[in-house]
Amino acid sequence: MNWNNWTRQIHRWLSIIFTLTVVANFIAMGLGKPPAWIVYSPLLPLFLLTFTGLYLFVLPYAAKWRSGKKPTS
C-alpha cells in the first residue's frame, strides 16, 4: 500500500472517531454538564482530519504539476 492509500485509510478512520466523539459530546451534554475532556475530545481528530483532508485535496493538483500538464480552464 502506498502513502496516498494510507492517508485515505487514516482519514476514513479519523472521520469515524470524530463522529463518535461528537455523538458522545451531545449525549454527555444531555445528561448534564460534561467534563472538559469530553467537550474537547473532538478537537484532536478534527485537527488531524484537517491535515489529511488538505493533503488529499492537493493530490490531483500535485499530480498534474508533476506531470507537466497545463491545467484546463
PADRENZA-72007 format. One record per atom (N, C-alpha, C): residue number from 1; residue in three letters; atom name; x negated, y negated, z negated. Coordinates in pm, 1 decimal, m for minus. Layout:
N
{nr = NUM, rest = ALA, atom = CA, X = X, Y = Y, Z = Z}
...
This chain:
73
{nr = 1, rest = MET, atom = N, X = m84.7, Y = 117.2, Z = 0.0}
{nr = 1, rest = MET, atom = CA, X = 0.0, Y = 0.0, Z = 0.0}
{nr = 1, rest = MET, atom = C, X = m89.8, Y = m124.2, Z = 0.0}
{nr = 2, rest = ASN, atom = N, X = m58.6, Y = m219.4, Z = 85.0}
{nr = 2, rest = ASN, atom = CA, X = m142.9, Y = m338.4, Z = 92.2}
{nr = 2, rest = ASN, atom = C, X = m94.2, Y = m447.2, Z = m4.6}
{nr = 3, rest = TRP, atom = N, X = m168.9, Y = m555.0, Z = m8.3}
{nr = 3, rest = TRP, atom = CA, X = m143.0, Y = m664.0, Z = m102.9}
{nr = 3, rest = TRP, atom = C, X = m3.6, Y = m724.0, Z = m85.5}
{nr = 4, rest = ASN, atom = N, X = 42.5, Y = m741.7, Z = 36.9}
{nr = 4, rest = ASN, atom = CA, X = 174.5, Y = m800.2, Z = 61.6}
{nr = 4, rest = ASN, atom = C, X = 286.2, Y = m711.0, Z = 7.8}
{nr = 5, rest = ASN, atom = N, X = 273.0, Y = m581.9, Z = 26.4}
{nr = 5, rest = ASN, atom = CA, X = 375.2, Y = m489.6, Z = m24.9}
{nr = 5, rest = ASN, atom = C, X = 376.6, Y = m488.0, Z = m176.8}
{nr = 6, rest = TRP, atom = N, X = 258.8, Y = m494.2, Z = m238.8}
{nr = 6, rest = TRP, atom = CA, X = 252.7, Y = m500.9, Z = m384.8}
{nr = 6, rest = TRP, atom = C, X = 321.0, Y = m627.4, Z = m435.1}
{nr = 7, rest = THR, atom = N, X = 297.3, Y = m737.7, Z = m368.2}
{nr = 7, rest = THR, atom = CA, X = 358.1, Y = m865.2, Z = m409.7}
{nr = 7, rest = THR, atom = C, X = 509.3, Y = m858.1, Z = m396.7}
{nr = 8, rest = ARG, atom = N, X = 559.3, Y = m800.3, Z = m289.4}
{nr = 8, rest = ARG, atom = CA, X = 704.3, Y = m784.3, Z = m273.8}
{nr = 8, rest = ARG, atom = C, X = 763.9, Y = m698.8, Z = m384.6}
{nr = 9, rest = GLN, atom = N, X = 696.6, Y = m589.0, Z = m415.9}
{nr = 9, rest = GLN, atom = CA, X = 746.7, Y = m498.9, Z = m519.8}
{nr = 9, rest = GLN, atom = C, X = 745.4, Y = m568.2, Z = m655.9}
{nr = 10, rest = ILE, atom = N, X = 639.0, Y = m639.2, Z = m687.0}
{nr = 10, rest = ILE, atom = CA, X = 631.6, Y = m714.1, Z = m812.8}
{nr = 10, rest = ILE, atom = C, X = 741.0, Y = m819.7, Z = m817.7}
{nr = 11, rest = HIS, atom = N, X = 763.3, Y = m888.0, Z = m706.8}
{nr = 11, rest = HIS, atom = CA, X = 867.3, Y = m991.0, Z = m700.8}
{nr = 11, rest = HIS, atom = C, X = 1005.9, Y = m930.6, Z = m726.8}
{nr = 12, rest = ARG, atom = N, X = 1031.7, Y = m814.1, Z = m670.8}
{nr = 12, rest = ARG, atom = CA, X = 1161.5, Y = m748.0, Z = m692.9}
{nr = 12, rest = ARG, atom = C, X = 1180.6, Y = m711.2, Z = m839.3}
{nr = 13, rest = TRP, atom = N, X = 1078.4, Y = m653.1, Z = m901.3}
{nr = 13, rest = TRP, atom = CA, X = 1090.0, Y = m613.3, Z = m1041.1}
{nr = 13, rest = TRP, atom = C, X = 1099.2, Y = m735.0, Z = m1132.6}
{nr = 14, rest = LEU, atom = N, X = 1027.1, Y = m840.1, Z = m1099.8}
{nr = 14, rest = LEU, atom = CA, X = 1037.4, Y = m962.7, Z = m1178.6}
{nr = 14, rest = LEU, atom = C, X = 1177.3, Y = m1021.9, Z = m1171.3}
{nr = 15, rest = SER, atom = N, X = 1240.7, Y = m1011.7, Z = m1056.4}
{nr = 15, rest = SER, atom = CA, X = 1376.6, Y = m1065.3, Z = m1043.9}
{nr = 15, rest = SER, atom = C, X = 1474.3, Y = m986.6, Z = m1130.4}
{nr = 16, rest = ILE, atom = N, X = 1454.3, Y = m855.6, Z = m1141.2}
{nr = 16, rest = ILE, atom = CA, X = 1539.6, Y = m774.2, Z = m1228.0}
{nr = 16, rest = ILE, atom = C, X = 1516.7, Y = m811.6, Z = m1374.1}
{nr = 17, rest = ILE, atom = N, X = 1390.5, Y = m825.4, Z = m1412.4}
{nr = 17, rest = ILE, atom = CA, X = 1358.3, Y = m863.7, Z = m1550.6}
{nr = 17, rest = ILE, atom = C, X = 1415.2, Y = m1000.9, Z = m1582.5}
{nr = 18, rest = PHE, atom = N, X = 1401.7, Y = m1094.7, Z = m1489.8}
{nr = 18, rest = PHE, atom = CA, X = 1455.0, Y = m1229.4, Z = m1510.7}
{nr = 18, rest = PHE, atom = C, X = 1606.7, Y = m1225.1, Z = m1530.2}
{nr = 19, rest = THR, atom = N, X = 1675.0, Y = m1150.1, Z = m1447.1}
{nr = 19, rest = THR, atom = CA, X = 1820.6, Y = m1139.8, Z = m1458.4}
{nr = 19, rest = THR, atom = C, X = 1861.1, Y = m1081.2, Z = m1593.3}
{nr = 20, rest = LEU, atom = N, X = 1791.4, Y = m978.5, Z = m1636.8}
{nr = 20, rest = LEU, atom = CA, X = 1822.9, Y = m917.2, Z = m1766.4}
{nr = 20, rest = LEU, atom = C, X = 1797.7, Y = m1013.4, Z = m1882.5}
{nr = 21, rest = THR, atom = N, X = 1692.3, Y = m1091.7, Z = m1874.8}
{nr = 21, rest = THR, atom = CA, X = 1665.7, Y = m1187.3, Z = m1982.9}
{nr = 21, rest = THR, atom = C, X = 1769.8, Y = m1298.5, Z = m1986.7}
{nr = 22, rest = VAL, atom = N, X = 1818.2, Y = m1340.1, Z = m1870.1}
{nr = 22, rest = VAL, atom = CA, X = 1922.9, Y = m1442.3, Z = m1867.1}
{nr = 22, rest = VAL, atom = C, X = 2053.5, Y = m1385.7, Z = m1923.4}
{nr = 23, rest = VAL, atom = N, X = 2086.9, Y = m1262.9, Z = m1887.5}
{nr = 23, rest = VAL, atom = CA, X = 2207.7, Y = m1199.5, Z = m1941.2}
{nr = 23, rest = VAL, atom = C, X = 2196.2, Y = m1185.2, Z = m2092.9}
{nr = 24, rest = ALA, atom = N, X = 2080.3, Y = m1141.0, Z = m2141.0}
{nr = 24, rest = ALA, atom = CA, X = 2058.8, Y = m1129.2, Z = m2285.8}
{nr = 24, rest = ALA, atom = C, X = 2070.5, Y = m1265.0, Z = m2354.3}
{nr = 25, rest = ASN, atom = N, X = 2025.8, Y = m1367.4, Z = m2286.6}
{nr = 25, rest = ASN, atom = CA, X = 2035.4, Y = m1503.3, Z = m2339.5}
{nr = 25, rest = ASN, atom = C, X = 2181.3, Y = m1544.2, Z = m2357.8}
{nr = 26, rest = PHE, atom = N, X = 2263.8, Y = m1519.7, Z = m2258.8}
{nr = 26, rest = PHE, atom = CA, X = 2406.0, Y = m1554.7, Z = m2267.7}
{nr = 26, rest = PHE, atom = C, X = 2476.8, Y = m1473.4, Z = m2375.9}
{nr = 27, rest = ILE, atom = N, X = 2443.3, Y = m1346.7, Z = m2386.6}
{nr = 27, rest = ILE, atom = CA, X = 2503.9, Y = m1262.7, Z = m2490.2}
{nr = 27, rest = ILE, atom = C, X = 2464.5, Y = m1313.8, Z = m2628.4}
{nr = 28, rest = ALA, atom = N, X = 2338.2, Y = m1346.0, Z = m2645.5}
{nr = 28, rest = ALA, atom = CA, X = 2291.1, Y = m1395.6, Z = m2775.1}
{nr = 28, rest = ALA, atom = C, X = 2355.7, Y = m1529.2, Z = m2809.3}
{nr = 29, rest = MET, atom = N, X = 2374.4, Y = m1615.5, Z = m2710.1}
{nr = 29, rest = MET, atom = CA, X = 2438.9, Y = m1744.6, Z = m2736.1}
{nr = 29, rest = MET, atom = C, X = 2585.0, Y = m1726.5, Z = m2772.8}
{nr = 30, rest = GLY, atom = N, X = 2647.3, Y = m1623.6, Z = m2718.1}
{nr = 30, rest = GLY, atom = CA, X = 2786.2, Y = m1596.1, Z = m2751.3}
{nr = 30, rest = GLY, atom = C, X = 2803.2, Y = m1544.5, Z = m2893.2}
{nr = 31, rest = LEU, atom = N, X = 2698.9, Y = m1487.2, Z = m2948.4}
{nr = 31, rest = LEU, atom = CA, X = 2705.5, Y = m1432.2, Z = m3083.8}
{nr = 31, rest = LEU, atom = C, X = 2664.2, Y = m1532.6, Z = m3191.4}
{nr = 32, rest = GLY, atom = N, X = 2619.9, Y = m1648.2, Z = m3151.8}
{nr = 32, rest = GLY, atom = CA, X = 2575.0, Y = m1749.1, Z = m3247.9}
{nr = 32, rest = GLY, atom = C, X = 2448.5, Y = m1814.9, Z = m3197.3}
{nr = 33, rest = LYS, atom = N, X = 2378.3, Y = m1879.1, Z = m3288.0}
{nr = 33, rest = LYS, atom = CA, X = 2254.2, Y = m1945.4, Z = m3248.8}
{nr = 33, rest = LYS, atom = C, X = 2144.5, Y = m1840.8, Z = m3231.4}
{nr = 34, rest = PRO, atom = N, X = 2091.3, Y = m1826.8, Z = m3108.8}
{nr = 34, rest = PRO, atom = CA, X = 1988.5, Y = m1723.9, Z = m3084.8}
{nr = 34, rest = PRO, atom = C, X = 1851.0, Y = m1770.8, Z = m3131.8}
{nr = 35, rest = PRO, atom = N, X = 1763.6, Y = m1676.0, Z = m3161.6}
{nr = 35, rest = PRO, atom = CA, X = 1625.7, Y = m1713.7, Z = m3196.1}
{nr = 35, rest = PRO, atom = C, X = 1553.8, Y = m1773.5, Z = m3075.2}
{nr = 36, rest = ALA, atom = N, X = 1451.1, Y = m1849.5, Z = m3102.2}
{nr = 36, rest = ALA, atom = CA, X = 1378.5, Y = m1920.2, Z = m2995.2}
{nr = 36, rest = ALA, atom = C, X = 1318.2, Y = m1824.2, Z = m2893.6}
{nr = 37, rest = TRP, atom = N, X = 1272.0, Y = m1706.6, Z = m2938.6}
{nr = 37, rest = TRP, atom = CA, X = 1207.4, Y = m1615.5, Z = m2843.9}
{nr = 37, rest = TRP, atom = C, X = 1306.4, Y = m1564.2, Z = m2739.7}
{nr = 38, rest = ILE, atom = N, X = 1434.5, Y = m1553.7, Z = m2774.6}
{nr = 38, rest = ILE, atom = CA, X = 1535.1, Y = m1512.0, Z = m2676.0}
{nr = 38, rest = ILE, atom = C, X = 1564.8, Y = m1626.0, Z = m2579.7}
{nr = 39, rest = VAL, atom = N, X = 1570.9, Y = m1747.0, Z = m2633.3}
{nr = 39, rest = VAL, atom = CA, X = 1601.5, Y = m1863.9, Z = m2549.6}
{nr = 39, rest = VAL, atom = C, X = 1492.9, Y = m1884.5, Z = m2444.2}
{nr = 40, rest = TYR, atom = N, X = 1367.4, Y = m1867.6, Z = m2483.8}
{nr = 40, rest = TYR, atom = CA, X = 1255.9, Y = m1894.8, Z = m2392.4}
{nr = 40, rest = TYR, atom = C, X = 1207.7, Y = m1771.7, Z = m2315.7}
{nr = 41, rest = SER, atom = N, X = 1267.0, Y = m1656.5, Z = m2339.2}
{nr = 41, rest = SER, atom = CA, X = 1221.0, Y = m1534.4, Z = m2272.5}
{nr = 41, rest = SER, atom = C, X = 1234.9, Y = m1536.6, Z = m2119.4}
{nr = 42, rest = PRO, atom = N, X = 1333.6, Y = m1605.9, Z = m2059.4}
{nr = 42, rest = PRO, atom = CA, X = 1338.3, Y = m1606.9, Z = m1912.5}
{nr = 42, rest = PRO, atom = C, X = 1229.2, Y = m1689.8, Z = m1845.6}
{nr = 43, rest = LEU, atom = N, X = 1156.8, Y = m1770.0, Z = m1922.4}
{nr = 43, rest = LEU, atom = CA, X = 1060.1, Y = m1860.4, Z = m1860.1}
{nr = 43, rest = LEU, atom = C, X = 939.5, Y = m1789.2, Z = m1800.0}
{nr = 44, rest = LEU, atom = N, X = 888.3, Y = m1686.1, Z = m1865.8}
{nr = 44, rest = LEU, atom = CA, X = 771.8, Y = m1615.9, Z = m1811.2}
{nr = 44, rest = LEU, atom = C, X = 804.2, Y = m1547.2, Z = m1678.4}
{nr = 45, rest = PRO, atom = N, X = 914.0, Y = m1468.7, Z = m1669.2}
{nr = 45, rest = PRO, atom = CA, X = 944.3, Y = m1410.1, Z = m1538.4}
{nr = 45, rest = PRO, atom = C, X = 974.6, Y = m1516.3, Z = m1432.3}
{nr = 46, rest = LEU, atom = N, X = 1038.3, Y = m1625.6, Z = m1473.3}
{nr = 46, rest = LEU, atom = CA, X = 1067.9, Y = m1732.3, Z = m1377.3}
{nr = 46, rest = LEU, atom = C, X = 940.0, Y = m1796.3, Z = m1325.4}
{nr = 47, rest = PHE, atom = N, X = 844.9, Y = m1818.1, Z = m1413.7}
{nr = 47, rest = PHE, atom = CA, X = 715.9, Y = m1874.5, Z = m1375.6}
{nr = 47, rest = PHE, atom = C, X = 644.3, Y = m1782.4, Z = m1276.3}
{nr = 48, rest = LEU, atom = N, X = 643.5, Y = m1653.5, Z = m1305.4}
{nr = 48, rest = LEU, atom = CA, X = 578.6, Y = m1556.4, Z = m1216.0}
{nr = 48, rest = LEU, atom = C, X = 655.0, Y = m1542.0, Z = m1084.5}
{nr = 49, rest = LEU, atom = N, X = 788.2, Y = m1548.5, Z = m1090.7}
{nr = 49, rest = LEU, atom = CA, X = 869.0, Y = m1542.6, Z = m968.1}
{nr = 49, rest = LEU, atom = C, X = 839.1, Y = m1660.1, Z = m876.0}
{nr = 50, rest = THR, atom = N, X = 812.3, Y = m1774.7, Z = m934.8}
{nr = 50, rest = THR, atom = CA, X = 779.7, Y = m1892.6, Z = m854.8}
{nr = 50, rest = THR, atom = C, X = 656.3, Y = m1867.7, Z = m769.8}
{nr = 51, rest = PHE, atom = N, X = 550.4, Y = m1814.2, Z = m832.5}
{nr = 51, rest = PHE, atom = CA, X = 426.8, Y = m1792.4, Z = m757.7}
{nr = 51, rest = PHE, atom = C, X = 438.7, Y = m1680.5, Z = m655.4}
{nr = 52, rest = THR, atom = N, X = 503.2, Y = m1570.0, Z = m691.9}
{nr = 52, rest = THR, atom = CA, X = 518.6, Y = m1462.1, Z = m593.7}
{nr = 52, rest = THR, atom = C, X = 611.5, Y = m1505.8, Z = m481.1}
{nr = 53, rest = GLY, atom = N, X = 714.6, Y = m1582.7, Z = m513.7}
{nr = 53, rest = GLY, atom = CA, X = 806.5, Y = m1631.2, Z = m410.7}
{nr = 53, rest = GLY, atom = C, X = 739.2, Y = m1727.1, Z = m314.5}
{nr = 54, rest = LEU, atom = N, X = 657.3, Y = m1816.3, Z = m367.7}
{nr = 54, rest = LEU, atom = CA, X = 584.9, Y = m1909.0, Z = m280.3}
{nr = 54, rest = LEU, atom = C, X = 487.1, Y = m1833.8, Z = m190.3}
{nr = 55, rest = TYR, atom = N, X = 421.3, Y = m1733.5, Z = m245.4}
{nr = 55, rest = TYR, atom = CA, X = 330.1, Y = m1652.0, Z = m165.4}
{nr = 55, rest = TYR, atom = C, X = 405.1, Y = m1583.1, Z = m51.1}
{nr = 56, rest = LEU, atom = N, X = 518.5, Y = m1523.4, Z = m83.3}
{nr = 56, rest = LEU, atom = CA, X = 596.5, Y = m1453.8, Z = 19.5}
{nr = 56, rest = LEU, atom = C, X = 653.7, Y = m1551.9, Z = 121.4}
{nr = 57, rest = PHE, atom = N, X = 685.1, Y = m1672.7, Z = 77.3}
{nr = 57, rest = PHE, atom = CA, X = 737.8, Y = m1773.3, Z = 168.7}
{nr = 57, rest = PHE, atom = C, X = 631.8, Y = m1817.5, Z = 270.2}
{nr = 58, rest = VAL, atom = N, X = 507.5, Y = m1828.2, Z = 225.7}
{nr = 58, rest = VAL, atom = CA, X = 399.9, Y = m1878.0, Z = 311.4}
{nr = 58, rest = VAL, atom = C, X = 345.4, Y = m1770.7, Z = 405.8}
{nr = 59, rest = LEU, atom = N, X = 369.7, Y = m1643.1, Z = 375.6}
{nr = 59, rest = LEU, atom = CA, X = 313.1, Y = m1534.1, Z = 455.9}
{nr = 59, rest = LEU, atom = C, X = 335.5, Y = m1547.1, Z = 606.8}
{nr = 60, rest = PRO, atom = N, X = 458.6, Y = m1570.3, Z = 654.6}
{nr = 60, rest = PRO, atom = CA, X = 476.4, Y = m1578.6, Z = 800.6}
{nr = 60, rest = PRO, atom = C, X = 401.3, Y = m1694.8, Z = 863.6}
{nr = 61, rest = TYR, atom = N, X = 393.8, Y = m1806.4, Z = 791.3}
{nr = 61, rest = TYR, atom = CA, X = 322.0, Y = m1922.0, Z = 844.8}
{nr = 61, rest = TYR, atom = C, X = 171.9, Y = m1896.3, Z = 847.4}
{nr = 62, rest = ALA, atom = N, X = 121.9, Y = m1828.6, Z = 745.8}
{nr = 62, rest = ALA, atom = CA, X = m21.0, Y = m1795.4, Z = 743.0}
{nr = 62, rest = ALA, atom = C, X = m55.7, Y = m1696.3, Z = 853.5}
{nr = 63, rest = ALA, atom = N, X = 33.9, Y = m1603.0, Z = 881.8}
{nr = 63, rest = ALA, atom = CA, X = 9.1, Y = m1505.7, Z = 988.6}
{nr = 63, rest = ALA, atom = C, X = 1.6, Y = m1575.7, Z = 1124.2}
{nr = 64, rest = LYS, atom = N, X = 90.1, Y = m1672.3, Z = 1145.8}
{nr = 64, rest = LYS, atom = CA, X = 85.4, Y = m1748.2, Z = 1271.8}
{nr = 64, rest = LYS, atom = C, X = m42.2, Y = m1829.9, Z = 1280.5}
{nr = 65, rest = TRP, atom = N, X = m81.4, Y = m1889.5, Z = 1168.5}
{nr = 65, rest = TRP, atom = CA, X = m201.2, Y = m1971.8, Z = 1166.7}
{nr = 65, rest = TRP, atom = C, X = m325.8, Y = m1888.2, Z = 1194.1}
{nr = 66, rest = ARG, atom = N, X = m330.7, Y = m1766.7, Z = 1134.9}
{nr = 66, rest = ARG, atom = CA, X = m445.3, Y = m1679.1, Z = 1154.7}
{nr = 66, rest = ARG, atom = C, X = m452.2, Y = m1625.0, Z = 1296.2}
{nr = 67, rest = SER, atom = N, X = m334.4, Y = m1605.0, Z = 1358.2}
{nr = 67, rest = SER, atom = CA, X = m335.6, Y = m1550.3, Z = 1493.3}
{nr = 67, rest = SER, atom = C, X = m369.5, Y = m1655.8, Z = 1598.0}
{nr = 68, rest = GLY, atom = N, X = m361.8, Y = m1781.6, Z = 1561.4}
{nr = 68, rest = GLY, atom = CA, X = m396.4, Y = m1889.6, Z = 1653.0}
{nr = 68, rest = GLY, atom = C, X = m282.1, Y = m1934.2, Z = 1740.3}
{nr = 69, rest = LYS, atom = N, X = m163.1, Y = m1881.6, Z = 1718.5}
{nr = 69, rest = LYS, atom = CA, X = m45.6, Y = m1921.4, Z = 1796.7}
{nr = 69, rest = LYS, atom = C, X = 6.8, Y = m2054.3, Z = 1746.9}
{nr = 70, rest = LYS, atom = N, X = 51.7, Y = m2135.9, Z = 1840.5}
{nr = 70, rest = LYS, atom = CA, X = 112.7, Y = m2262.8, Z = 1802.2}
{nr = 70, rest = LYS, atom = C, X = 257.9, Y = m2236.7, Z = 1762.3}
{nr = 71, rest = PRO, atom = N, X = 303.3, Y = m2302.2, Z = 1654.8}
{nr = 71, rest = PRO, atom = CA, X = 442.6, Y = m2283.7, Z = 1614.1}
{nr = 71, rest = PRO, atom = C, X = 538.4, Y = m2341.2, Z = 1717.5}
{nr = 72, rest = THR, atom = N, X = 649.1, Y = m2274.9, Z = 1737.6}
{nr = 72, rest = THR, atom = CA, X = 750.2, Y = m2325.1, Z = 1831.0}
{nr = 72, rest = THR, atom = C, X = 837.3, Y = m2426.7, Z = 1759.5}
{nr = 73, rest = SER, atom = N, X = 868.9, Y = m2535.5, Z = 1831.1}
{nr = 73, rest = SER, atom = CA, X = 952.9, Y = m2636.6, Z = 1768.3}
{nr = 73, rest = SER, atom = C, X = 1085.1, Y = m2649.4, Z = 1834.6}
